[in-house]
Amino acid sequence: MKAARCILKAAAVIAVLGAAVCAVAAYWDKIVDAFYTLADKVEEKKANCFCSSEYDDYDDGAL
């Protein structure tokens, strides 16, 4: 009886992992699009940041 429970638990874990893999495969395009959209938004936020450095006051302009 103990072995049957262990086998059923293993089969359930394998089924859940298989379902997760199928879901990722089915929605791969949407996952990638969401990732790139998020990355673009982060880059846009970085580009629009008008934050000044705390060291700007000490810049003498000489390089």
C-alpha positions in Angstrom: 0.0 0.0 0.0 2.9 2.3 0.8 4.5 1.7 -2.5 1.3 2.4 -4.4 1.0 5.8 -2.7 4.5 6.6 -3.5 4.0 5.6 -7.2 0.8 7.7 -7.4 2.5 10.7 -5.8 5.4 10.4 -8.3 2.9 10.1 -11.2 1.1 13.2 -10.0 4.3 15.2 -9.8 5.2 14.1 -13.3 1.8 15.1 -14.6 2.0 18.5 -13.0 5.5 19.1 -14.5 4.3 17.9 -17.9 1.3 20.3 -17.7 3.7 23.2 -16.8 6.0 22.3 -19.7 3.0 22.2 -22.1 1.7 25.5 -20.8 5.1 27.2 -21.4 5.4 25.7 -24.8 1.8 26.8 -25.8 2.3 30.4 -24.5 5.9 30.9 -25.3 5.3 33.7 -27.8 3.2 35.6 -25.2 5.8 35.0 -22.5 8.6 36.4 -24.7 6.5 39.4 -25.8 5.7 40.2 -22.2 9.4 40.0 -21.3 10.4 42.3 -24.1 7.6 44.8 -23.2 8.8 44.8 -19.6 12.4 45.3 -20.7 11.4 48.2 -23.0 9.5 49.9 -20.2 12.5 49.5 -17.8 14.8 51.0 -20.5 12.3 53.8 -21.1 12.2 54.6 -17.4 16.0 54.7 -17.2 16.2 56.9 -20.3 13.7 59.4 -18.9 15.3 59.7 -15.5 16.4 63.3 -15.0 18.2 62.5 -11.8 21.3 64.4 -11.1 24.3 62.9 -9.5 25.3 64.1 -6.1 28.7 64.8 -7.5 27.5 67.3 -10.2 28.2 70.1 -7.8 31.9 69.2 -7.8 32.3 69.0 -11.6 34.9 71.5 -12.7 34.4 70.8 -16.4 38.1 69.8 -16.9 38.9 66.4 -18.2 
